[in-house]
Amino acid sequence: MKEYWTALASLMGAFAFLQGVLHAVFPAELRAAVARLLGRLTRAFSPYCYFDVTEMDGMSTNEIYDAVQLYLSSTAAPASGARLSLSRPLNASSFTFGLAASDRVADTFAGSAVTWEHVVAPRQGQGFSWRPLPEEKRRFTLRIRRGDRDKLLPAYLDHILAAAADIRRRSQDRLLYTNARGGAMDARGLPWDPVPFKHPSTFDTLAMDPARKAAIMADLRDFADGSAFYERTGRAWKRGYLLYGPPGTGKSSMIAAMANYLGYDVYDLELTEVSSNAELRKLLMKTTSKSIIVIEDIDCSVDLTNRAKPPPAPKPRPSIDGAIDQDGGAGAGRSITLSGLLNFTDGLWSCCGAERIFVFTTNHIEKLDPALLRSGRMDMHIFMSYCSFPALRILLKNYLGFQSDEELDRLGDAAAVLRGLEEWVDAAEITPADVSEVLIKNRRSGKAEAMRELLDVLKFRAENRRRGGGAAAAAPGKEAGGDNEEEEEEKRALESPKEGKEQAGIDSCGDGQDEEAEAKKQV
């Protein structure tokens, strides 16, 4: 054993002596040149090619580096068993994973295997700088086979950028925008005011026939994945949905479910705050892609039914550019017209942006102009009907805590109540909102008792309808809700309270002038 260690020490000493001789005979520049030559020879005969994606591109960050990091940490890395670092960015709703230093991960694209390596090296000392660089140099090294280069580049990088953008959007909180400031821009030059969108409605909780929900979800998914289809057919990448039906049937919940399903932001457009077609066009230009533009109760917002009727002159109000328009008598050029709204949904300006959905809601579809309802503007008409029995089962699971349809069918003594609900729900013509209110008030009484109370409500409403009492009659112990017509009248009254005040001011001014003329005659 002693001879072994003696021989090893002699060998190490000889190696150190030869290394010193080489450093003394061959200068550093020559050794670097030989190393570069060997590297080129190795790469020339290697079946692979390498690409470096650095973190910094000069003094700015590299967009591709961030996209690769997000893509690998969210897709390939968790499935590969690599060592990961866990983090959660600001304003994000989910966690993200990062690759550790000198870790490798494999991925596949178009049937070809690729390998990514995360390289971290210390940065050499830097002098004073107003924008100091990170202390470490980070980069991703992509290794692919030479024969796959034309097939993977740049298609693979485009795929990474698109996937990273989708992951980033889904991990962040969605926003709800409104133009309630009258179109005036804020300090950032934007006419929209955003707030976090936290609506919990999903297609799982939406009270609608499951077959109809499946058709709507399939249509939404085809639209979201239809980039190549719309480009091939020469159509603008947009789609319109018209939601119509009685109040309380879930139109707003449907919009929230669509936004949560696709991960889109929502723009709630208030037409009464827009003074002209040009301002409406500018609002459209300030919306982002992958968004839903909503106009609720479009039949009550502005008068779009009579094309020949000249629109009223608008009042002085802030324009979208921030200036105050004092000329309120500009006539048709300073108010929204049907033509402006049609161009908004299907004109040349509607294609300024991709992957956008237009959603209009109304309680009276017969009041809308036929030009607004044709295909290309409102592609899919969705009737939000009264509560059916499949929708009622969904509401029972949501509000009473049934875990599955099997549990709902195994009610025992309450099975007769469930059959009664199925028998009376169509005759009662009750909205999902009314059913939800009954279940909320009685949810603490137990599942069976709440269902019996709901059955009594359905019977009461059905009997009132048969006696001519109307479909909106209230049940005993429940405050009577307003009729559809009363709700419409209330909306129209709330839309223009200032007009009534101005008219009253004109009348009082006229009365004052008459009294003054009478006094002059008497003198």
C-alpha positions as CSV (number, residue, x, y, z in Angstrom):
1,M,0.0,0.0,0.0
2,K,2.9,2.3,0.8
3,E,4.4,1.7,-2.6
4,Y,1.1,2.6,-4.3
5,W,0.9,6.0,-2.6
6,T,4.6,6.7,-3.4
7,A,4.0,5.9,-7.1
8,L,0.9,8.2,-7.1
9,A,2.8,11.1,-5.6
10,S,5.6,10.7,-8.1
11,L,3.1,10.7,-11.0
12,M,1.4,13.8,-9.7
13,G,4.7,15.5,-9.3
14,A,5.7,14.6,-12.9
15,F,2.4,16.0,-14.1
16,A,2.9,19.2,-12.3
17,F,6.4,19.5,-13.7
18,L,5.2,19.0,-17.3
19,Q,2.4,21.5,-16.8
20,G,4.9,24.1,-15.6
21,V,7.1,23.4,-18.6
22,L,4.2,23.7,-21.0
23,H,3.1,27.0,-19.5
24,A,6.7,28.3,-19.7
25,V,7.3,27.1,-23.3
26,F,3.9,27.8,-24.8
27,P,2.3,31.2,-24.1
28,A,-1.3,31.7,-23.1
29,E,-2.2,33.1,-26.5
30,L,-0.9,29.9,-28.2
31,R,-2.7,27.6,-25.8
32,A,-6.0,29.5,-26.4
33,A,-5.6,29.3,-30.2
34,V,-5.0,25.5,-29.9
35,A,-8.1,25.1,-27.7
36,R,-10.2,27.0,-30.3
37,L,-8.8,24.9,-33.1
38,L,-9.7,21.7,-31.2
39,G,-13.1,23.0,-30.5
40,R,-13.8,23.8,-34.1
41,L,-12.6,20.3,-35.1
42,T,-14.8,18.8,-32.5
43,R,-17.9,20.8,-33.7
44,A,-17.1,20.0,-37.3
45,F,-17.4,16.3,-36.8
46,S,-20.1,16.5,-34.1
47,P,-23.7,15.5,-35.1
48,Y,-25.1,18.3,-33.0
49,C,-25.2,22.1,-33.2
50,Y,-25.5,24.5,-30.3
51,F,-27.3,27.8,-29.8
52,D,-26.8,30.1,-26.8
53,V,-29.6,32.3,-25.4
54,T,-28.1,34.8,-23.1
55,E,-30.0,36.6,-20.3
56,M,-28.7,40.1,-21.3
57,D,-28.6,41.5,-24.8
58,G,-26.3,44.4,-24.3
59,M,-27.8,46.5,-21.5
60,S,-31.4,45.2,-21.9
61,T,-32.9,41.8,-21.1
62,N,-33.4,39.2,-23.7
63,E,-37.0,38.4,-24.4
64,I,-36.2,34.9,-25.7
65,Y,-34.3,34.1,-22.4
66,D,-37.4,34.9,-20.3
67,A,-39.7,33.0,-22.7
68,V,-37.4,29.9,-22.6
69,Q,-37.2,30.0,-18.8
70,L,-40.9,30.2,-18.4
71,Y,-41.6,27.6,-21.0
72,L,-39.2,25.0,-19.6
73,S,-40.1,25.7,-16.0
74,S,-43.9,25.2,-16.7
75,T,-43.9,22.4,-19.3
76,A,-40.8,20.3,-19.8
77,A,-39.0,20.8,-16.5
78,P,-41.6,19.5,-14.0
79,A,-42.0,16.3,-16.0
80,S,-38.3,15.6,-16.3
81,G,-37.4,15.3,-12.7
82,A,-34.9,18.1,-12.8
83,R,-33.9,20.2,-9.8
84,L,-36.1,23.3,-9.7
85,S,-36.4,26.6,-7.9
86,L,-39.8,27.7,-6.8
87,S,-41.0,31.3,-7.1
88,R,-44.2,33.4,-7.5
89,P,-44.0,36.7,-9.5
90,L,-45.8,39.8,-8.5
91,N,-49.5,39.9,-9.4
92,A,-49.4,36.3,-10.4
93,S,-52.0,33.7,-9.4
94,S,-49.8,30.6,-9.7
95,F,-46.3,29.4,-8.9
96,T,-43.5,29.1,-11.4
97,F,-40.5,26.8,-11.4
98,G,-36.9,27.7,-12.5
99,L,-34.1,25.5,-13.5
100,A,-31.1,25.3,-11.2
101,A,-27.5,26.1,-12.4
102,S,-25.9,23.6,-14.9
103,D,-29.1,21.5,-15.0
104,R,-30.3,19.9,-18.2
105,V,-33.8,19.1,-19.5
106,A,-35.0,17.4,-22.6
107,D,-37.9,18.4,-24.8
108,T,-39.5,17.3,-28.1
109,F,-41.0,19.3,-30.9
110,A,-42.3,18.0,-34.3
111,G,-40.9,14.6,-33.5
112,S,-37.4,15.8,-32.8
113,A,-35.5,15.7,-29.5
114,V,-33.8,18.8,-28.1
115,T,-31.8,19.4,-25.0
116,W,-31.6,22.6,-22.9
117,E,-28.8,23.3,-20.5
118,H,-28.9,26.2,-18.0
119,V,-25.4,27.6,-17.6
120,V,-24.5,30.0,-14.8
121,A,-21.0,31.6,-14.5
122,P,-19.7,34.4,-12.3
123,R,-19.3,37.7,-14.1
124,Q,-15.9,39.4,-14.2
125,G,-15.5,42.5,-12.1
126,Q,-17.1,45.6,-13.6
127,G,-16.4,49.2,-13.0
128,F,-18.9,51.9,-12.1
129,S,-22.1,51.9,-14.1
130,W,-25.4,53.7,-13.8
131,R,-27.0,50.3,-14.8
132,P,-25.0,47.6,-13.1
133,L,-25.2,44.2,-14.7
134,P,-26.1,41.0,-12.6
135,E,-23.3,39.4,-10.7
136,E,-23.8,36.2,-12.7
137,K,-23.9,35.4,-16.4
138,R,-26.8,33.2,-17.3
139,R,-27.6,31.5,-20.5
140,F,-29.6,28.6,-22.0
141,T,-27.8,26.4,-24.4
142,L,-29.9,24.6,-27.0
143,R,-28.5,21.4,-28.5
144,I,-30.2,19.9,-31.6
145,R,-29.2,17.5,-34.3
146,R,-27.8,19.1,-37.5
147,G,-30.4,17.4,-39.6
148,D,-33.2,18.9,-37.6
149,R,-32.0,22.5,-37.8
150,D,-34.2,23.6,-40.7
151,K,-37.2,21.8,-39.2
152,L,-36.9,23.3,-35.7
153,L,-35.7,26.8,-36.4
154,P,-37.4,29.2,-36.2
155,A,-40.7,27.2,-35.7
156,Y,-39.5,25.9,-32.3
157,L,-38.7,29.3,-31.0
158,D,-42.0,30.7,-32.2
159,H,-43.7,27.9,-30.4
160,I,-41.8,28.8,-27.2
161,L,-42.7,32.5,-27.4
162,A,-46.4,31.7,-28.0
163,A,-46.5,29.2,-25.2
164,A,-44.7,31.5,-22.8
165,A,-47.1,34.4,-23.6
166,D,-50.1,32.1,-22.9
167,I,-48.6,30.8,-19.6
168,R,-47.8,34.3,-18.5
169,R,-51.4,35.5,-19.3
170,R,-53.0,32.6,-17.5
171,S,-50.8,32.9,-14.4
172,Q,-51.6,36.6,-13.9
173,D,-54.9,38.0,-12.7
174,R,-57.4,38.9,-15.3
175,L,-58.7,42.5,-15.5
176,L,-62.1,44.1,-16.1
177,Y,-62.0,47.4,-18.0
178,T,-64.6,50.1,-18.1
179,N,-64.8,53.5,-19.9
180,A,-66.8,55.1,-17.1
181,R,-64.6,58.2,-17.1
182,G,-66.4,59.5,-20.2
183,G,-63.6,58.6,-22.6
184,A,-60.9,60.9,-21.1
185,M,-57.5,59.4,-21.0
186,D,-55.5,58.8,-17.9
187,A,-51.8,59.6,-17.2
188,R,-50.7,56.6,-19.3
189,G,-52.8,57.7,-22.3
190,L,-55.4,55.0,-21.9
191,P,-59.2,55.5,-21.9
192,W,-59.9,52.3,-19.9
193,D,-60.0,51.9,-16.1
194,P,-58.9,48.4,-15.0
195,V,-59.9,46.5,-11.9
196,P,-59.1,42.9,-11.0
197,F,-61.6,40.4,-12.4
198,K,-62.5,37.9,-9.7
199,H,-65.8,36.6,-10.9
200,P,-66.1,32.9,-9.9
201,S,-68.5,31.8,-12.6
202,T,-67.4,28.8,-14.7
203,F,-69.1,26.5,-17.1
204,D,-69.2,23.9,-14.4
205,T,-71.4,26.1,-12.2
206,L,-73.4,27.7,-15.0
207,A,-77.1,26.8,-14.9
208,M,-77.6,25.6,-18.5
209,D,-78.3,22.4,-20.3
210,P,-75.0,20.4,-20.4
211,A,-75.3,19.7,-24.1
212,R,-75.7,23.4,-24.9
213,K,-72.7,24.2,-22.6
214,A,-70.6,21.6,-24.4
215,A,-71.4,23.2,-27.8
216,I,-70.5,26.7,-26.6
217,M,-67.3,25.5,-25.0
218,A,-66.3,23.6,-28.2
219,D,-67.0,26.8,-30.3
220,L,-64.9,28.9,-27.9
221,R,-62.0,26.4,-28.1
222,D,-62.1,26.2,-31.9
223,F,-61.9,30.0,-32.0
224,A,-59.0,30.2,-29.5
225,D,-57.1,27.6,-31.5
226,G,-58.1,28.9,-34.9
227,S,-55.2,31.2,-35.8
228,A,-54.2,29.2,-38.8
229,F,-57.8,28.7,-39.9
230,Y,-58.6,32.5,-39.9
231,E,-55.4,33.3,-41.7
232,R,-56.1,30.7,-44.3
233,T,-59.6,31.8,-44.9
234,G,-58.8,35.5,-44.9
235,R,-61.1,36.4,-42.0
236,A,-60.4,38.7,-39.1
237,W,-59.7,36.7,-36.0
238,K,-62.8,37.7,-34.1
239,R,-66.2,36.2,-33.2
240,G,-69.5,37.6,-32.0
241,Y,-72.0,36.2,-29.5
242,L,-75.5,37.5,-28.9
243,L,-77.0,36.5,-25.5
244,Y,-80.7,37.2,-25.3
245,G,-83.5,36.2,-23.0
246,P,-85.5,37.3,-20.0
247,P,-83.7,39.1,-17.1
248,G,-82.1,36.8,-14.5
249,T,-81.3,33.9,-16.9
250,G,-77.5,34.1,-16.5
251,K,-76.2,36.3,-19.3
252,S,-73.6,38.1,-17.2
253,S,-72.6,34.8,-15.6
254,M,-72.2,33.4,-19.1
255,I,-69.8,36.2,-20.0
256,A,-67.7,35.6,-16.8
257,A,-67.6,31.8,-17.6
258,M,-66.3,32.6,-21.1
259,A,-63.6,34.9,-19.7
260,N,-62.5,32.3,-17.1
261,Y,-62.6,29.5,-19.6
262,L,-60.4,31.2,-22.2
263,G,-58.3,33.4,-19.7
264,Y,-59.3,36.6,-21.5
265,D,-59.6,40.1,-20.1
266,V,-63.1,41.8,-20.3
267,Y,-63.8,45.2,-21.6
268,D,-67.3,46.5,-20.4
269,L,-68.2,49.2,-23.0
270,E,-70.8,51.7,-21.8
271,L,-72.2,53.3,-25.0
272,T,-73.9,56.1,-23.1
273,E,-70.4,57.4,-22.2
274,V,-69.3,57.6,-25.8
275,S,-70.1,60.8,-27.7
276,S,-69.2,59.9,-31.3
277,N,-68.3,57.2,-33.8
278,A,-64.7,58.4,-33.9
279,E,-64.4,58.0,-30.1
280,L,-65.9,54.5,-30.3
281,R,-63.2,53.6,-32.8
282,K,-60.5,54.9,-30.6
283,L,-61.8,52.9,-27.7
284,L,-61.6,49.8,-29.9
285,M,-58.0,50.6,-30.9
286,K,-57.0,50.8,-27.2
287,T,-58.2,47.2,-26.4
288,T,-55.8,44.3,-26.3
289,S,-55.8,41.0,-28.1
290,K,-57.2,38.0,-26.3
291,S,-60.1,40.0,-24.8
292,I,-63.9,40.0,-24.6
293,I,-65.6,43.3,-25.5
294,V,-69.1,43.4,-23.8
295,I,-72.0,45.7,-24.5
296,E,-74.8,44.8,-22.0
297,D,-78.4,45.6,-22.6
298,I,-77.6,47.1,-26.0
299,D,-81.3,47.8,-26.7
300,C,-81.4,50.1,-23.7
301,S,-78.0,51.9,-24.2
302,V,-78.7,54.0,-27.3
303,D,-81.4,54.3,-29.8
304,L,-80.3,52.1,-32.8
305,T,-83.7,51.1,-34.1
306,N,-84.7,54.0,-36.3
307,R,-82.1,54.7,-39.1
308,A,-83.9,57.7,-40.5
309,K,-84.3,59.5,-37.1
310,P,-81.6,62.1,-36.5
311,P,-79.7,61.4,-33.3
312,P,-79.9,64.0,-30.5
313,A,-77.1,66.5,-30.0
314,P,-74.7,65.5,-27.2
315,K,-73.9,67.6,-24.2
316,P,-70.5,69.2,-23.6
317,R,-68.3,66.5,-22.1
318,P,-64.6,65.4,-22.1
319,S,-63.5,63.7,-25.3
320,I,-61.2,60.7,-25.5
321,D,-58.2,63.1,-26.1
322,G,-58.9,64.8,-22.8
323,A,-60.3,68.1,-24.3
324,I,-63.7,69.5,-23.4
325,D,-66.0,69.7,-26.4
326,Q,-68.1,72.8,-25.9
327,D,-69.9,72.5,-29.3
328,G,-72.8,70.3,-28.4
329,G,-74.8,71.0,-31.6
330,A,-72.7,69.1,-34.1
331,G,-75.7,66.8,-34.9
332,A,-75.2,63.4,-36.4
333,G,-71.4,63.7,-36.5
334,R,-71.1,63.9,-32.7
335,S,-73.2,60.9,-31.6
336,I,-73.1,57.1,-32.0
337,T,-75.0,55.9,-35.1
338,L,-76.0,52.4,-36.2
339,S,-73.4,52.6,-39.0
340,G,-70.7,53.4,-36.4
341,L,-71.6,50.4,-34.3
342,L,-71.7,48.1,-37.3
343,N,-68.2,49.3,-38.4
344,F,-67.1,48.8,-34.8
345,T,-68.1,45.1,-34.9
346,D,-67.4,44.2,-38.5
347,G,-65.6,47.1,-40.2
348,L,-62.0,47.5,-41.2
349,W,-61.1,48.8,-37.7
350,S,-62.5,45.6,-36.1
351,C,-59.5,43.7,-37.4
352,C,-57.0,45.9,-35.6
353,G,-56.0,43.2,-33.1
354,A,-56.4,39.5,-33.0
355,E,-58.4,37.0,-31.0
356,R,-61.1,39.2,-29.7
357,I,-64.7,38.3,-28.9
358,F,-67.7,40.7,-29.1
359,V,-70.6,39.9,-26.8
360,F,-73.9,41.7,-26.9
361,T,-76.7,41.1,-24.4
362,T,-80.4,42.1,-24.6
363,N,-83.7,41.2,-23.1
364,H,-85.6,42.0,-26.3
365,I,-84.0,40.7,-29.5
366,E,-86.9,42.0,-31.6
367,K,-85.8,45.6,-30.8
368,L,-82.4,45.2,-32.5
369,D,-81.8,46.1,-36.1
370,P,-81.4,43.0,-38.3
371,A,-78.1,44.3,-39.7
372,L,-76.6,44.0,-36.2
373,L,-77.7,40.3,-35.9
374,R,-76.3,38.9,-39.2
375,S,-73.4,36.5,-39.4
376,G,-70.1,38.1,-39.3
377,R,-71.2,40.5,-36.5
378,M,-73.1,38.2,-34.2
379,D,-72.0,34.8,-35.3
380,M,-73.7,32.7,-32.6
381,H,-77.1,33.5,-31.0
382,I,-77.5,32.0,-27.6
383,F,-80.9,32.0,-26.0
384,M,-80.8,32.2,-22.2
385,S,-84.0,30.5,-21.4
386,Y,-85.9,29.9,-18.1
387,C,-84.6,27.3,-15.8
388,S,-84.9,23.7,-17.2
389,F,-84.6,20.5,-15.2
390,P,-81.0,19.9,-16.2
391,A,-80.1,23.4,-15.2
392,L,-82.1,22.9,-11.9
393,R,-80.0,19.9,-11.1
394,I,-76.8,22.0,-11.5
395,L,-78.2,24.6,-9.1
396,L,-79.1,22.0,-6.6
397,K,-75.5,20.7,-6.6
398,N,-74.1,24.2,-6.4
399,Y,-76.2,25.5,-3.5
400,L,-77.1,22.4,-1.5
401,G,-73.7,20.7,-1.7
402,F,-74.5,17.6,-3.7
403,Q,-71.2,16.1,-4.9
404,S,-72.5,14.2,-8.0
405,D,-75.6,13.3,-9.9
406,E,-75.6,9.9,-8.3
407,E,-75.9,11.4,-4.8
408,L,-78.7,13.6,-6.1
409,D,-80.5,10.5,-7.4
410,R,-80.1,8.6,-4.1
411,L,-82.2,11.0,-2.0
412,G,-84.5,8.4,-0.5
413,D,-87.5,10.2,1.0
414,A,-86.8,13.3,-1.1
415,A,-86.9,11.4,-4.4
416,A,-90.5,12.2,-4.8
417,V,-89.7,15.9,-4.3
418,L,-87.1,15.7,-7.1
419,R,-89.7,14.1,-9.4
420,G,-92.1,17.0,-8.5
421,L,-89.4,19.5,-9.4
422,E,-89.0,17.9,-12.8
423,E,-92.7,18.0,-13.4
424,W,-93.3,21.6,-12.3
425,V,-90.2,23.5,-13.4
426,D,-91.2,24.0,-17.0
427,A,-94.7,25.1,-16.2
428,A,-93.4,27.7,-13.6
429,E,-91.1,29.5,-16.1
430,I,-88.7,30.5,-13.3
431,T,-85.3,32.1,-13.9
432,P,-82.1,30.6,-12.5
433,A,-81.7,33.8,-10.4
434,D,-85.0,33.2,-8.7
435,V,-84.2,29.5,-8.1
436,S,-80.8,30.5,-6.6
437,E,-82.5,33.0,-4.2
438,V,-84.9,30.3,-2.9
439,L,-82.0,27.9,-2.3
440,I,-79.9,30.5,-0.6
441,K,-82.6,31.4,1.8
442,N,-83.3,27.8,2.7
443,R,-79.9,26.2,2.5
444,R,-79.5,26.1,6.3
445,S,-82.8,24.1,6.7
446,G,-81.3,21.0,5.1
447,K,-81.3,19.7,1.6
448,A,-84.7,18.0,1.7
449,E,-86.4,21.0,3.3
450,A,-84.9,23.4,0.8
451,M,-86.1,21.2,-2.1
452,R,-89.6,21.1,-0.7
453,E,-89.7,24.9,-0.4
454,L,-88.5,25.2,-4.0
455,L,-91.2,22.8,-5.1
456,D,-93.8,24.9,-3.3
457,V,-92.5,28.0,-5.1
458,L,-92.7,26.3,-8.5
459,K,-96.3,25.1,-7.9
460,F,-97.3,28.6,-6.8
461,R,-95.9,30.2,-9.8
462,A,-97.3,27.6,-12.2
463,E,-100.8,28.0,-10.7
464,N,-100.6,31.8,-11.0
465,R,-99.6,31.5,-14.6
466,R,-102.6,29.2,-15.3
467,R,-104.9,31.7,-13.6
468,G,-103.4,34.5,-15.7
469,G,-101.3,35.9,-12.8
470,G,-98.2,36.2,-15.0
471,A,-94.9,34.3,-15.0
472,A,-93.2,36.7,-12.6
473,A,-95.6,36.2,-9.7
474,A,-93.8,35.9,-6.3
475,A,-94.1,33.0,-4.0
476,P,-95.5,33.3,-0.4
477,G,-93.0,34.6,2.0
478,K,-90.9,36.0,-0.8
479,E,-90.9,39.6,-1.9
480,A,-92.6,40.1,-5.2
481,G,-90.0,40.8,-8.0
482,G,-90.6,43.4,-10.6
483,D,-92.0,42.5,-14.0
484,N,-89.8,42.5,-17.1
485,E,-91.5,45.6,-18.4
486,E,-91.0,47.4,-15.1
487,E,-87.3,46.6,-15.1
488,E,-87.0,48.0,-18.6
489,E,-88.8,51.2,-17.7
490,E,-86.5,51.6,-14.7
491,K,-83.4,51.2,-16.8
492,R,-84.6,53.8,-19.3
493,A,-85.5,56.2,-16.5
494,L,-82.0,55.8,-15.0
495,E,-80.2,56.3,-18.3
496,S,-81.0,60.0,-18.8
497,P,-81.8,61.6,-15.5
498,K,-80.1,64.8,-16.6
499,E,-82.4,65.2,-19.6
500,G,-85.4,65.4,-17.3
501,K,-83.7,68.0,-15.2
502,E,-82.8,70.1,-18.2
503,Q,-86.3,69.9,-19.5
504,A,-87.7,71.0,-16.2
505,G,-85.2,73.9,-16.2
506,I,-86.4,74.9,-19.7
507,D,-90.0,74.9,-18.5
508,S,-89.3,76.9,-15.4
509,C,-87.3,79.4,-17.5
510,G,-90.3,79.8,-19.9
511,D,-92.7,80.4,-17.0
512,G,-90.4,83.1,-15.6
513,Q,-90.3,84.9,-19.0
514,D,-94.1,84.8,-19.2
515,E,-94.5,86.4,-15.8
516,E,-92.0,89.1,-16.6
517,A,-93.9,90.0,-19.9
518,E,-97.2,90.2,-17.9
519,A,-95.7,92.5,-15.4
520,K,-94.4,94.9,-18.1
521,K,-97.9,95.0,-19.7
522,Q,-99.5,95.9,-16.4
523,V,-97.0,98.8,-15.9
